[in-house]
Amino acid sequence: MARAPRSFEDVERFLREMPYITAKLHGEKYRFMYQVYASPKYREHGKAFFQGVNVRYHQYAVLLSGKLGMPVYFIQGMIYIFVRACVHYALFEDEEYLKLQLGAIRTSLRAFMGAQQREPTKPPTGKQEETTMMTNETRAAALCRWGG
């Protein structure tokens, strides 16, 4: 979380930098884990490990929700896509896959921002999110920044 975006405006920096930082810092470890958890002998250990990861990602989403003014459920989904792209890049250094995934995230963010201008955020349950949502000024600035 030390390098996590501090505001919505900081998201682009995070998307540009983190895949490469992740590959440099953790690529070797990820390749080893990939080999171990792919083995039938350690599959259950891998499943248990990733259950803990899912809990941590939810906690990150809760923390980021207040900073970014976005609902937890949306941020958590974006985290999963982003982490998958970073891990894949760290494993295989596949720049094309990374760019496509980051493009999908940016497109989702632009769509989210456009929807925010039309209607306040509501999670799938229909209840209003308890975190502070973006102001109209922040939405407008973000749409310009994200090319929307």
N, C-alpha and C positions, 0 to 999 in steps of 0.2 A: 504493500500500500504506500510505501515511501515515494514511489514514482507515479502514483495514481493521479489522474487529473484533479486539479484543485477547484476547477470551475468548468462550466460547459465550454467556455472559450478555449480551455486548455486541452480539450479532447483530441484535437487534431495533432498537437505535439505528441501526445501519448500514442496515437495510432501510428505516427511516423517512426518514433524512436523504439518503442518497446519490442517489436518483433526481433530487431537486430540485437538489442541488449539481451533479450531472453536467449537467443541462439548462442551468443558469446558466453554468457554466464552459466547456462544450463544445458546446452546442446549435448554435451558428452553424457551427462547424467540421464537426460531424456532417452538417448539412444540405448543406454544400458537398461533402463526401466522398461522400454518397449520390448527388448529381447526377453527380459525376465517374465513380464506379465503376459507375454504372448504364449509362454509355455503352459501347457495344461496343468503342470505341477503347481504353478504359482497363480493360476487364474483367480482363485478365490481370494488370495491375498490382495491381488490387484483390485478386485471388486470392492473389498473392504476399504482399501486406500482411497478409491475414488468416491465412495460414499462420504468420507470425511472431507474430500475436496468440495463436493457439492454443498456441504454445510458452510464451509469457508466462503465459497462464492456467493452464497446467499447473504452472509454477513457483510461481505464487501459491497454487495448491491444495496443493502440497507444503509451503509455508511455513505456511499456515493449518491444515493437518492437525494439526500439533503443538500449535498454540495452542488449537484447538477440540476436540481429541480425537476427530476424525472421520476416516474414511478419505479418501484423496486422490481416488479415483474418484467418491465422492459429492459432495465439495466442488466438484470440477471441473464436474460436471453442474449443480449449483446456480449456479455462477459463470456458465455459459452462459445459463441462464434469466434470471438477474438482469441481466446485461449487456444481453441482448436487450430486456428490459423498460425499462431505463434509456435505451438508445439510442432505442427507439420513443417513449418519453416526450419525450426531448430533440428528436426530429424533429417530432413531431405534437402534443405536449402532450395526449395522450389519457389522461386520469385513469382512466377505466374499465378500459382495457387494463392499465394499471399496477397497479391494485388487484387485478385478477384474477390477474395473474402473481405479485404478492407473496403473494396468498392461496395460490396453488399451492405456492410455496416454503415458506410456513409450514406448510401441510398436509404436505408432504414431510418437513420437519424433525420434526414431531410423530410421523409414522409411523416415521421413523428412530429417534427416541428410544424409542418404544414397543417396537420390535424390539430395541433395545439392552438393554432391561430383560429381554427373554426370552432373548436369545442374543448372545454376543460378535460383534463386527463381523468379517465375512469378505468380502474382495473377490470378484468373480466367479470368480477362479481357484480359490477355496477355501482359499487360503493366508492365514494370519493377517497382518494389516497390521502393518508394522514400527513405526508411530508409536504413541504412548501413546493408549489409548482412554479414554473418559470413566469416571469413578468412578461408583458407584451413587448417591452423594449428588448429584453434578452432574446425572446423568440425571433423578433425581426432581425436583430444583429446576427444571430446564429444562422438564420436562413440565408442571409447575404453571404456569410462566411462559407457555408456549406454548398453554395451554388444553387440554392432553391428558389 
